[in-house]
Amino acid sequence: METTESRLKLLYQLFKPGLAFSIVVTVVPALLLEDRIPSLALIFYTLLGTGLSAMASFAYNQLLEQHTDAKMKRTARRVLPSGKLDPILVHIIGSSLLGAGILILYIKSGWLAAALALFSFLFYVFIYTLLLKPHTEHSTVLGGICGAIGPLIGEAALRGTITIEGILLFLLVFLWQPPHFWALSIFRLDDYRSAGFPLLPVKQGIPVTVQQMIFYQALLVVAMVLVWFPADIGSYFYLALSVPFGLYILYRMVLLRRETTPVAARSIFFLTIFHNILWHGSLTAELLLRHW
């Protein structure tokens, strides 16, 4: 008999709060762009609303992809293709999370923050999951739009508008995503091929994919410098942590051209995750210290 604890564990796997946290992290620096620190209530509710709407999007993504997930070793044991959760229950909880998240953002963070979060959900679920991912190799790049919305939500909550500062922070996350997901798709190439997803390594091959990874990673490093100068969002602490590590990942991608192995691609995938946390963490710490 299924226990409450096991049911909660299944819901945890479905809604991916850990992955939602990686999106919530991108909101924080944008909330600290002003000379004053915003109220703790604004910070809390903006992060909560963003996190809830992100978890809802992950649930609906899995609802729509449960049949293709069943064809992939990496995803076959997920709660929906394995039949561990009723899709109707997922609909109910997912829609509740989305409604709560958007409502919290609308009431506490403003209509623009709520609209951006709703746009991200709709784009991810209907444009990316249904239209782009099954039909085009460009889905990884175009899908990055919804994954990078976090900084725009943060600035909208803080200022009620979007400026070049928020756009630059958005650009960092947008450029980070393609090489991150292409590293995973190289590592799990057979899975994506068997599921019929026309991702870049499936359609164009691994050498072309690695070239694109290098291109986007180089742009990311350049954008990180632009955030420091001339935008003056971060200073030397942020720069010293984010840029060298970004260059190291770029070096690892160059090595991947010479010897492409699943282990090397998997290593780059996890390095990019750490890089994302590193630059957002250092930027957040620096902005907090600047206020104090």
Order of alpha helices (4+ residues) and beta strands (2+ residues): alpha-alpha-alpha-alpha-alpha-alpha-alpha-alpha-alpha-alpha-alpha-alpha-alpha
